[in-house]
Amino acid sequence: MSKSASPTSKSVGTTEPNPQERTARELLTQSRPLFLGVDGEGAAHYWDSYEFAVAIGTTDGQAEKVQLAETPFETLAGWCEYTQDERGWAVGPHVGGSIVDDLVQAVEA
């Protein structure tokens, strides 16, 4: 096996996740949780559809996992609305709609 094909070498174009994403991956079942956005306090929110849970990672390395079944919110959209009301969104949220909606929004911008 050549050195470039070794199992420990990284593929070209891959990047290491930021600390908040790395923490979210440790808390959630899915190895690639969906990035929802960053709230007004700088905490990153990640969605795991398998667990129906949100992982919230703060800039100081703290994290928590919130199962939506343990909250008054029945949907991810409800969680995002709650976050908007409580903290606001600095980035995102990136949920809902379809690719068609995204394309229409991009064209109208």
DSSP file (Angstrom, degrees, kcal/mol; ACC not computed):
  #  RESIDUE AA STRUCTURE BP1 BP2  ACC     N-H-->O    O-->H-N    N-H-->O    O-->H-N    TCO  KAPPA ALPHA  PHI   PSI    X-CA   Y-CA   Z-CA
    1    1 A M              0   0    0      0, 0.0     5,-0.1     0, 0.0     2,-0.0   0.000 360.0 360.0 360.0 130.4    0.0    0.0    0.0
    2    2 A S    >   -     0   0    0      1,-0.1     3,-1.0     3,-0.1     4,-0.1  -0.328 360.0-112.2 -73.3 159.9    1.4    3.4   -1.0
    3    3 A K  G >  S+     0   0    0      1,-0.3     3,-1.3     2,-0.2     6,-0.1   0.865 117.1  55.8 -60.6 -36.9    1.8    6.1    1.6
    4    4 A S  G 3  S+     0   0    0      1,-0.3    -1,-0.3     3,-0.0    -2,-0.0   0.717 108.2  48.9 -70.3 -19.4   -0.9    8.2   -0.1
    5    5 A A  G <  S+     0   0    0     -3,-1.0    -1,-0.3     3,-0.0    -2,-0.2   0.246  81.1 130.5-103.0  13.4   -3.4    5.3    0.2
    6    6 A S    X   -     0   0    0     -3,-1.3     3,-1.4     1,-0.1    -3,-0.0  -0.336  68.0-120.1 -67.6 149.7   -2.8    4.6    3.8
    7    7 A P  T 3  S+     0   0    0      0, 0.0    -1,-0.1     0, 0.0    -3,-0.0   0.697 110.8  54.9 -65.2 -17.6   -5.9    4.3    6.0
    8    8 A T  T 3  S+     0   0    0      2,-0.1     2,-0.1     0, 0.0    -2,-0.1   0.581  85.3 100.4 -92.0  -8.7   -4.8    7.2    8.2
    9    9 A S  S <  S-     0   0    0     -3,-1.4     2,-0.3    -6,-0.1    -5,-0.0  -0.478  72.7-122.8 -77.4 150.0   -4.3    9.7    5.4
   10   10 A K        -     0   0    0     -2,-0.1     2,-0.1     1,-0.1    -1,-0.1  -0.627  22.9-111.9 -90.6 148.6   -7.0   12.3    4.8
   11   11 A S    >   -     0   0    0     -2,-0.3     3,-1.6     1,-0.1     2,-0.2  -0.464  41.8 -95.9 -72.0 149.9   -8.8   12.7    1.6
   12   12 A V  T 3  S+     0   0    0      1,-0.2    -1,-0.1    -2,-0.1     3,-0.1  -0.482 110.8  25.2 -65.0 134.6   -8.1   15.9   -0.3
   13   13 A G  T 3  S+     0   0    0      1,-0.3    -1,-0.2    -2,-0.2     2,-0.2   0.355  90.0 123.7  93.6  -6.2  -10.8   18.5    0.5
   14   14 A T    <   -     0   0    0     -3,-1.6    -1,-0.3     0, 0.0     2,-0.3  -0.616  41.3-163.2 -86.8 151.4  -11.8   17.1    3.9
   15   15 A T        -     0   0    0     -2,-0.2     3,-0.0    -3,-0.1    -4,-0.0  -0.939  24.1-107.8-129.9 153.6  -11.7   19.4    6.9
   16   16 A E        -     0   0    0     -2,-0.3     2,-0.0     1,-0.1     6,-0.0  -0.582  43.5-109.9 -74.9 140.5  -11.7   18.8   10.6
   17   17 A P        -     0   0    0      0, 0.0    -1,-0.1     0, 0.0     0, 0.0  -0.360  35.5-102.8 -68.4 153.0  -15.0   19.7   12.2
   18   18 A N     >  -     0   0    0      1,-0.1     4,-2.5    -3,-0.0     3,-0.3  -0.276  40.5 -98.5 -67.3 164.8  -15.0   22.8   14.5
   19   19 A P  H  > S+     0   0    0      0, 0.0     4,-2.2     0, 0.0     5,-0.2   0.850 123.6  53.2 -57.2 -36.5  -15.0   22.0   18.2
   20   20 A Q  H  > S+     0   0    0      2,-0.2     4,-2.1     1,-0.2     5,-0.1   0.914 111.2  45.5 -66.5 -41.3  -18.8   22.6   18.5
   21   21 A E  H  > S+     0   0    0     -3,-0.3     4,-2.6     2,-0.2    -1,-0.2   0.904 110.8  53.4 -67.8 -40.1  -19.5   20.1   15.7
   22   22 A R  H  X S+     0   0    0     -4,-2.5     4,-1.5     1,-0.2    -2,-0.2   0.914 110.3  47.7 -59.8 -43.1  -17.1   17.6   17.1
   23   23 A T  H  X S+     0   0    0     -4,-2.2     4,-1.5    -5,-0.2    -1,-0.2   0.904 110.4  52.0 -64.5 -42.0  -18.9   17.8   20.5
   24   24 A A  H  X S+     0   0    0     -4,-2.1     4,-1.9     1,-0.2     3,-0.2   0.903 106.7  53.7 -61.5 -41.4  -22.3   17.4   18.8
   25   25 A R  H  < S+     0   0    0     -4,-2.6    -1,-0.2     1,-0.2    -2,-0.2   0.862 106.6  52.6 -61.1 -35.4  -21.1   14.3   17.0
   26   26 A E  H  < S+     0   0    0     -4,-1.5    -1,-0.2     1,-0.2    -2,-0.2   0.834 113.3  43.8 -69.2 -31.7  -20.0   12.8   20.3
   27   27 A L  H  < S+     0   0    0     -4,-1.5     2,-0.2    -3,-0.2    -2,-0.2   0.769 109.4  62.9 -83.0 -27.6  -23.5   13.4   21.8
   28   28 A L  S  < S-     0   0    0     -4,-1.9    19,-0.0     2,-0.2    26,-0.0  -0.600  73.4-131.7-107.0 160.3  -25.6   12.2   18.8
   29   29 A T  S    S+     0   0    0     -2,-0.2     2,-0.2    19,-0.1    -1,-0.1   0.911  86.8  79.3 -73.5 -45.3  -26.1    8.9   17.0
   30   30 A Q  S    S-     0   0    0      1,-0.2    -2,-0.2     2,-0.0    21,-0.0  -0.452  72.3-146.6 -68.9 133.3  -25.7   10.3   13.5
   31   31 A S  S    S+     0   0    0      1,-0.3    -1,-0.2    -2,-0.2    -6,-0.1   0.745  96.4  39.7 -72.3 -21.4  -22.0   10.8   12.6
   32   32 A R  S    S-     0   0    0     -7,-0.0    -1,-0.3     2,-0.0     3,-0.1  -0.691  81.6-170.5-126.3  78.5  -23.0   13.8   10.4
   33   33 A P        -     0   0    0      0, 0.0     2,-0.4     0, 0.0    15,-0.2  -0.312  33.5-100.0 -67.1 155.6  -25.7   15.8   12.3
   34   34 A L  E     -A   47   0A   0     13,-2.5    13,-3.0     1,-0.1     2,-0.5  -0.631  31.8-127.6 -78.4 124.9  -27.5   18.5   10.3
   35   35 A F  E     +A   46   0A   0     -2,-0.4    11,-0.2    11,-0.2    59,-0.1  -0.626  28.5 179.2 -73.0 120.3  -26.2   22.0   11.2
   36   36 A L  E     -     0   0A   0      9,-2.9    58,-2.6    -2,-0.5     2,-0.3   0.877  45.6 -90.6 -88.8 -44.4  -29.1   24.1   12.1
   37   37 A G  E     -A   45   0A   0      8,-1.2     8,-2.9    56,-0.2     2,-0.5  -0.962  36.1 -74.1 158.2-174.4  -27.4   27.4   12.9
   38   38 A V  E     -AB  44  91A   0     53,-1.9    52,-2.5    -2,-0.3    53,-2.2  -0.976  42.9-137.8-119.6 126.7  -25.8   29.5   15.5
   39   39 A D  E >   - B   0  89A   0      4,-2.7     3,-2.2    -2,-0.5    50,-0.3  -0.191  34.6 -91.3 -78.8 176.4  -28.0   31.3   18.1
   40   40 A G  T 3  S+     0   0    0     48,-2.2    49,-0.1     1,-0.3    48,-0.1   0.617 126.0  55.0 -64.6 -14.3  -27.6   34.8   19.3
   41   41 A E  T 3  S-     0   0    0     47,-0.3    -1,-0.3     2,-0.1    48,-0.1   0.339 121.3-104.3 -99.7   4.8  -25.4   33.7   22.2
   42   42 A G  S <  S+     0   0    0     -3,-2.2     2,-0.4     1,-0.3    -2,-0.1   0.503  73.4 140.6  89.0   4.7  -23.0   31.9   19.9
   43   43 A A        -     0   0    0     15,-0.1    -4,-2.7    16,-0.1     2,-0.4  -0.672  46.6-135.4 -83.7 133.9  -24.1   28.3   20.6
   44   44 A A  E     -AC  38  57A   0     13,-2.8    13,-2.6    -2,-0.4     2,-0.4  -0.719  14.4-151.0 -90.1 137.2  -24.2   26.0   17.5
   45   45 A H  E     -AC  37  56A   0     -8,-2.9    -9,-2.9    -2,-0.4    -8,-1.2  -0.918  12.6-174.6-111.8 132.9  -27.3   23.8   17.1
   46   46 A Y  E     -AC  35  55A   0      9,-2.5     9,-2.7    -2,-0.4     2,-0.4  -0.976  13.7-142.1-128.3 141.4  -27.2   20.4   15.4
   47   47 A W  E     -AC  34  54A   0    -13,-3.0   -13,-2.5    -2,-0.4     2,-0.5  -0.865   9.0-167.4-109.5 134.4  -30.1   18.1   14.5
   48   48 A D  E  >> - C   0  53A   0      5,-2.6     5,-1.7    -2,-0.4     4,-1.5  -0.942   0.7-171.9-117.6 105.0  -30.1   14.3   14.7
   49   49 A S  T  45S+     0   0    0     -2,-0.5    -1,-0.1     1,-0.2     5,-0.0   0.754  83.6  60.7 -71.0 -23.2  -33.2   13.0   12.9
   50   50 A Y  T  45S+     0   0    0      1,-0.2    -1,-0.2    -3,-0.1    -2,-0.0   0.931 118.2  27.7 -67.8 -45.5  -32.5    9.5   14.1
   51   51 A E  T  45S-     0   0    0      2,-0.1    -2,-0.2    -3,-0.1    -1,-0.2   0.571 101.3-130.2 -89.7 -11.1  -32.7   10.4   17.8
   52   52 A F  T  <5 +     0   0    0     -4,-1.5    16,-2.1     1,-0.2    17,-0.4   0.959  67.0 128.2  55.0  53.0  -35.1   13.4   17.2
   53   53 A A  E   < -CD  48  67A   0     -5,-1.7    -5,-2.6    14,-0.2     2,-0.4  -0.940  55.8-138.1-139.3 155.5  -32.7   15.5   19.3
   54   54 A V  E     -CD  47  66A   0     12,-2.5    12,-3.2    -2,-0.3     2,-0.5  -0.958  12.5-153.7-114.1 132.9  -30.8   18.7   19.1
   55   55 A A  E     -CD  46  65A   0     -9,-2.7    -9,-2.5    -2,-0.4     2,-0.5  -0.917   9.3-161.7-103.4 133.8  -27.2   19.0   20.3
   56   56 A I  E     -CD  45  64A   0      8,-2.9     8,-1.8    -2,-0.5     2,-0.5  -0.964   5.5-170.5-119.8 117.9  -26.2   22.5   21.4
   57   57 A G  E     -CD  44  63A   0    -13,-2.6   -13,-2.8    -2,-0.5     6,-0.2  -0.928   8.6-151.2-112.1 128.3  -22.5   23.3   21.6
   58   58 A T    >   -     0   0    0      4,-3.0     3,-1.5    -2,-0.5   -15,-0.1  -0.469  29.2-109.4 -92.1 167.1  -21.3   26.5   23.2
   59   59 A T  T 3  S+     0   0    0      1,-0.3    -1,-0.1    -2,-0.1   -16,-0.1   0.700 115.8  61.7 -69.7 -18.7  -18.1   28.3   22.4
   60   60 A D  T 3  S-     0   0    0      2,-0.1    -1,-0.3   -40,-0.0     3,-0.1   0.303 122.8-100.5 -91.4  11.1  -16.5   27.3   25.7
   61   61 A G  S <  S+     0   0    0     -3,-1.5     2,-0.2     1,-0.3    -2,-0.1   0.416  80.2 131.9  90.8  -1.9  -16.8   23.6   24.8
   62   62 A Q        +     0   0    0     -5,-0.0    -4,-3.0     2,-0.0     2,-0.3  -0.519  31.1 178.5 -80.0 152.4  -19.9   22.8   26.9
   63   63 A A  E     -D   57   0A   0     -6,-0.2     2,-0.3    -2,-0.2    -6,-0.2  -0.995  15.3-171.1-152.4 154.8  -22.7   20.9   25.2
   64   64 A E  E     -D   56   0A   0     -8,-1.8    -8,-2.9    -2,-0.3     2,-0.5  -0.991  17.2-137.9-144.7 153.1  -26.1   19.4   25.9
   65   65 A K  E     -D   55   0A   0     -2,-0.3     2,-0.6   -10,-0.2   -10,-0.2  -0.946  16.0-162.8-111.8 131.2  -28.4   17.1   24.0
   66   66 A V  E     -D   54   0A   0    -12,-3.2   -12,-2.5    -2,-0.5     2,-0.5  -0.956   9.0-149.7-117.4 115.9  -32.1   17.9   24.1
   67   67 A Q  E >   -D   53   0A   0     -2,-0.6     3,-1.8   -14,-0.2   -14,-0.2  -0.731  12.6-143.0 -79.3 124.8  -34.6   15.2   23.1
   68   68 A L  G >  S+     0   0    0    -16,-2.1     3,-1.9    -2,-0.5     5,-0.3   0.821  98.8  65.8 -61.5 -28.6  -37.6   17.0   21.6
   69   69 A A  G 3  S+     0   0    0    -17,-0.4    -1,-0.3     1,-0.3   -16,-0.1   0.738  98.3  54.7 -63.4 -21.2  -39.9   14.4   23.2
   70   70 A E  G <  S+     0   0    0     -3,-1.8    -1,-0.3     3,-0.0    -2,-0.2   0.295 105.2  65.1 -94.6   9.2  -38.8   15.9   26.6
   71   71 A T  S <  S-     0   0    0     -3,-1.9     8,-0.0     2,-0.3    -5,-0.0  -0.730  93.7-108.4-120.9 170.9  -39.8   19.4   25.6
   72   72 A P  S    S+     0   0    0      0, 0.0     2,-0.5     0, 0.0    -3,-0.1   0.444  91.4  99.5 -77.8   2.9  -43.1   21.1   24.7
   73   73 A F        -     0   0    0     -5,-0.3    -2,-0.3     1,-0.1     3,-0.0  -0.791  50.5-172.7 -97.6 127.4  -42.1   21.2   21.1
   74   74 A E        +     0   0    0     -2,-0.5     2,-0.3    -5,-0.0    -1,-0.1   0.666  69.7  34.7 -89.0 -18.6  -43.4   18.6   18.7
   75   75 A T  S  > S-     0   0    0      1,-0.1     4,-1.6    -7,-0.1     5,-0.1  -0.871  79.4-114.6-134.5 164.0  -41.3   19.5   15.7
   76   76 A L  H  > S+     0   0    0     -2,-0.3     4,-2.5     1,-0.2     5,-0.2   0.865 118.0  58.7 -63.9 -36.6  -37.9   20.8   14.8
   77   77 A A  H  > S+     0   0    0      1,-0.2     4,-2.3     2,-0.2    -1,-0.2   0.893 103.3  52.5 -60.1 -38.8  -39.6   24.0   13.5
   78   78 A G  H  > S+     0   0    0      2,-0.2     4,-2.3     1,-0.2    -1,-0.2   0.899 108.4  50.2 -62.5 -41.0  -41.1   24.5   17.0
   79   79 A W  H  X S+     0   0    0     -4,-1.6     4,-2.6     2,-0.2    -2,-0.2   0.923 110.7  49.7 -61.6 -44.2  -37.6   24.2   18.5
   80   80 A C  H  X S+     0   0    0     -4,-2.5     4,-2.2     1,-0.2    -2,-0.2   0.879 110.2  49.8 -65.2 -37.8  -36.3   26.8   16.0
   81   81 A E  H  X S+     0   0    0     -4,-2.3     4,-2.3     2,-0.2    -1,-0.2   0.913 110.7  50.5 -65.8 -42.0  -39.1   29.2   16.8
   82   82 A Y  H  X S+     0   0    0     -4,-2.3     4,-2.5     2,-0.2     5,-0.2   0.926 110.6  49.0 -59.9 -45.9  -38.4   28.8   20.5
   83   83 A T  H  X>S+     0   0    0     -4,-2.6     4,-3.0     1,-0.2     5,-2.0   0.900 109.2  53.1 -62.0 -40.7  -34.7   29.5   20.0
   84   84 A Q  H  <5S+     0   0    0     -4,-2.2    -1,-0.2     3,-0.2    -2,-0.2   0.922 112.8  44.2 -58.9 -44.8  -35.6   32.6   17.9
   85   85 A D  H  <5S+     0   0    0     -4,-2.3    -2,-0.2     1,-0.1    -1,-0.2   0.876 122.5  36.3 -68.4 -38.3  -37.8   33.9   20.7
   86   86 A E  H  <5S-     0   0    0     -4,-2.5    -2,-0.2    -5,-0.2    -3,-0.2   0.886 141.3  -2.0 -84.9 -41.7  -35.3   33.1   23.5
   87   87 A R  T  <5S-     0   0    0     -4,-3.0    -3,-0.2    -5,-0.2    -2,-0.1   0.572  88.9-131.9-126.9 -19.4  -31.9   33.8   21.9
   88   88 A G      < -     0   0    0     -5,-2.0   -48,-2.2    -6,-0.2     2,-0.5  -0.047  28.8 -88.0  76.8 167.9  -32.4   34.8   18.3
   89   89 A W  E     -B   39   0A   0    -50,-0.3   -50,-0.3     1,-0.1     3,-0.2  -0.973  30.7-178.2-117.2 125.0  -30.4   33.3   15.5
   90   90 A A  E    S+     0   0A   0    -52,-2.5     2,-0.4    -2,-0.5   -51,-0.2   0.799  87.5  17.1 -84.2 -34.7  -27.1   34.8   14.4
   91   91 A V  E    S-B   38   0A   0    -53,-2.2   -53,-1.9     3,-0.0    -1,-0.4  -0.990 110.1 -58.2-137.8 126.4  -26.8   32.2   11.6
   92   92 A G        -     0   0    0     -2,-0.4   -55,-0.2     1,-0.3     2,-0.1  -0.520  13.5-135.6  92.9-160.6  -29.8   30.2   10.3
   93   93 A P        -     0   0    0      0, 0.0     2,-0.9     0, 0.0    -1,-0.3   0.460  31.7-166.4 -80.2 151.3  -31.8   28.3   11.1
   94   94 A H        +     0   0    0    -58,-2.6     2,-0.3    -3,-0.2   -57,-0.1  -0.672  44.7 109.7-105.1  74.6  -31.3   26.1    8.1
   95   95 A V        +     0   0    0     -2,-0.9     3,-0.1   -59,-0.0   -59,-0.0  -0.948  49.7  22.8-143.3 162.4  -34.4   23.9    8.3
   96   96 A G  S    S+     0   0    0     -2,-0.3     0, 0.0     1,-0.2     0, 0.0   0.040  75.9  68.0  76.6 177.3  -37.7   23.2    6.5
   97   97 A G  S    S-     0   0    0      4,-0.1     2,-0.3     3,-0.0    -1,-0.2  -0.209  75.6 -93.5  70.8-162.1  -38.7   23.9    3.0
   98   98 A S     >  -     0   0    0     -3,-0.1     4,-2.4     1,-0.0     5,-0.2  -0.860  34.6 -92.3-143.2 175.1  -37.4   22.1    0.0
   99   99 A I  H  > S+     0   0    0     -2,-0.3     4,-2.3     1,-0.2     5,-0.2   0.848 126.5  55.9 -62.8 -32.5  -34.6   22.6   -2.6
  100  100 A V  H  > S+     0   0    0      2,-0.2     4,-2.6     1,-0.2    -1,-0.2   0.937 107.0  48.5 -64.7 -45.2  -37.2   24.4   -4.8
  101  101 A D  H  > S+     0   0    0      1,-0.2     4,-2.6     2,-0.2    -2,-0.2   0.912 111.2  51.1 -59.6 -42.1  -37.9   26.8   -1.9
  102  102 A D  H  X S+     0   0    0     -4,-2.4     4,-2.2     2,-0.2    -1,-0.2   0.902 110.9  48.0 -62.0 -41.4  -34.2   27.4   -1.5
  103  103 A L  H  X S+     0   0    0     -4,-2.3     4,-2.3     2,-0.2    -2,-0.2   0.908 111.8  49.3 -66.9 -42.0  -33.8   28.1   -5.2
  104  104 A V  H  X S+     0   0    0     -4,-2.6     4,-2.2     1,-0.2    -2,-0.2   0.924 111.7  49.3 -62.6 -43.8  -36.7   30.5   -5.3
  105  105 A Q  H  X S+     0   0    0     -4,-2.6     4,-1.1     1,-0.2    -2,-0.2   0.895 111.2  49.8 -62.8 -40.4  -35.3   32.3   -2.3
  106  106 A A  H  < S+     0   0    0     -4,-2.2     3,-0.2     1,-0.2    -1,-0.2   0.896 111.5  48.1 -65.3 -40.6  -31.9   32.6   -3.9
  107  107 A V  H  < S+     0   0    0     -4,-2.3    -2,-0.2     1,-0.2    -1,-0.2   0.880 111.7  49.9 -67.9 -37.8  -33.3   33.9   -7.2
  108  108 A E  H  <        0   0    0     -4,-2.2    -1,-0.2     1,-0.2    -2,-0.2   0.698 360.0 360.0 -74.8 -18.7  -35.4   36.5   -5.3
  109  109 A A     <        0   0    0     -4,-1.1    -1,-0.2    -3,-0.2    -2,-0.2   0.478 360.0 360.0 -74.0 360.0  -32.4   37.7   -3.2
